[in-house]
Amino acid sequence: MTDLTVRPMTEADSDRVLAIYQAGLDAGNASFEITAPTWTAFDAARLTGHRFVAVDRDGAVLGWIAVSPTSTRAVYAGVVEHSVYVDPAAQGRGVARLLLDALITSTEAAGIWTIQSGVFPENAASMALHQRAGFRVIGVRERVGRHHDRWRDVVLLERRSPTIT
C-alpha cells in the first residue's frame, strides 16, 4: 500500500472512475445496475466532499469511493450510502481499505454518523472488507430485486461513528 495514495476525485478522473465502475458491474456482484451512468449523472448523485480516488505512484486511478445522501429529509443529514470500486487488476492490494479509511475520516470530520451500504452476499471480498472496517450486518433484504434474470438478496451494512454522538 505504500505506493498508493488517496486524493479527492475530480472531473479529470471521470473516464477511469466510470471504466472501473463498469468493470465492477460487468463482474456481476457489485450492483443491480448493469451500465455505469454518465459523468453528469454520477456527479449529480454523489456528495462532492466525500469522493476519493486511490492512485499509484504514476497517478493512475486504481479505485474510487463516493457517498450519496440516503434521504433529503434533514433528520437523515448524518447518514450516507457509499460505493467502493477497485480496478480488477488492482484487487488484493489494499486499495478498497485505503479508500474506506479515507471516507470514514472525511465523513466523521463532517459530522456524518452513519455510513451504510447494500452488498450482495456473494461478494465475499466486500463483506470481509466492511466487517474489518467496523461495519455490522443490519439484516438481509431477501429476493429484493432481479439481476440478470435471477432474484438477488442484499445484505444491509452500516458503520456508526464511535466519535459522533
Summary of the structure (lengths in Angstrom):
residues: 165
radius of gyration: 15.2
end to end distance: 32.0
largest distance: 42.8
contacts: 469
relative contact order: 0.16
helix: 35%
strand: 33%
